[in-house]
Amino acid sequence: MDYYSQLKKLQPNFKVIIPFKDYVAELVRELGLHSIEIIIKTDSIILVNGMDQFTPIWAQDVWSDCIGTEINSINQGIEILKKYKNIGSYYPLVKNNFGELISQKVKNIPLKRIKFQPNHPFDFKFTAWTILDSFLITSEKTLKRFPFGWHEFEEDKNSPPSRAYLKLWETFTIYGVNIEKSDTVIEVGSSPGGWTWVLSGLANKVYSIDRAPLSDKIGKIENIYHQDGDAFKLNPKNYPDVTWFFSDIICTPEKIYETIQFWLNNSPVRKFVCTIKFKGDCNFDILKQFLAIENSTIIHLYHNKNEVTWIKYA
Ligand SMILES: C[S@@+](CC[C@H](N)C(=O)[O-])C[C@H]1O[C@@H](n2cnc3c(N)ncnc32)[C@H](O)[C@@H]1O
């Protein structure tokens, strides 16, 4: 497809959005709700004008202060990229040999799986770039600190009983959620135990609540206290030592919102990580209610499916 005429409509400091491949439609809906003008949309890149005051939840990455330069040769592209102080990070767009040829002649950081490390230091800077049609697009200001928000981890394929553990690994490594060795945490809807397994390695004590049992793999870990029960009928007064509340429970957004409000009103717990799950379309109205809770944010994690993660830091 020829994007040349649309590329000419880009205003200075336009933005590049990298969508999650399975949630392009949700991102487009979110942009529409905020009246953001989409100039180009493919399954792997969206270019917009404006969007200064708003960061879409359903974006895998956003590049700001973008510069688009029409180039006539591979050498011209190489010259431009060589002028940047920081190493490049090439985002390949399908069937784009021009980009491939330039990328072979300049230094780029290779995509590397991330090691799980709470509060990863992120000490590298890079220039994100891609080629669309005959335009070289560059940005030194990306929302995600790992290129393209590609949050693949060096996985542990043996210990955790479910792959849900990757959501917490991502939360702790990338988004500054900090569990201290002195914390006591509660997880509701915890079976088979992927999250509980992660939490048991970081906190002093983990209350794990589900109507279903934990996997035998983690049943014997000493600081896990599993209770068989209905997570929506708990009395917070029975958990006076809890400092963090975690939920990956399968329920409607309304039900988890109500549960969070109940804990906020009936316990001293102020730190939460909760998955908000959708059947069908994302309910943006209820997300506004979650965001109205102070010190909180909503992220669509790389490891989230049709769900988002609400984090309250304090
Ligand atoms: C997506 S799974 C949780 C996966 C888990 N976080 C992990 O890492 O392995 C959701 C869990 O919610 C539990 N659940 C749903 N409704 C519940 C309720 N009312 N009380 C307790 N658990 C419930 C289900 O039994 C199920 O195990």
The ligand as a Gaussian input file, in Angstrom:
#p B3LYP/6-31G(d) Opt

LIG

0 1
 C       -7.509000     -16.672000      36.188000
 S       -7.650000     -17.719000      37.555000
 C       -6.368000     -17.127000      38.587000
 C       -4.990000     -17.541000      38.153000
 C       -3.972000     -17.273000      39.234000
 N       -3.792000     -15.846000      39.491000
 C       -2.612000     -17.847000      38.888000
 O       -1.650000     -17.090000      38.792000
 O       -2.489000     -19.071000      38.735000
 C       -9.078000     -17.122000      38.364000
 C       -9.454000     -17.844000      39.623000
 O      -10.544000     -17.140000      40.231000
 C      -11.236000     -18.109000      41.033000
 N      -12.525000     -17.575000      41.482000
 C      -13.562000     -17.127000      40.722000
 N      -14.572000     -16.687000      41.517000
 C      -14.158000     -16.860000      42.807000
 C      -14.727000     -16.572000      44.082000
 N      -15.947000     -16.028000      44.199000
 N      -14.004000     -16.854000      45.194000
 C      -12.761000     -17.392000      45.090000
 N      -12.171000     -17.683000      43.922000
 C      -12.855000     -17.427000      42.788000
 C      -11.324000     -19.317000      40.121000
 O      -11.528000     -20.492000      40.896000
 C       -9.952000     -19.280000      39.428000
 O       -9.045000     -20.163000      40.067000

